[in-house]
């Protein structure tokens, strides 16, 4: 479990320059709006990627735990 967390942290640290690309939309339309994070493709892709990794991690962890309980 600790290896997975460490790998994910290292992955995000290494990819941070690529993830944090500046783009228009921040501060426009009267300041901060939460809709920007759901409508802007750069944010939507990052959110989808994080959700996908979390789902895969949780499924693998549950499968491993169930196989250990059955043995």
Beta strands, then each sheet from edge to edge (+ up, - down):
end
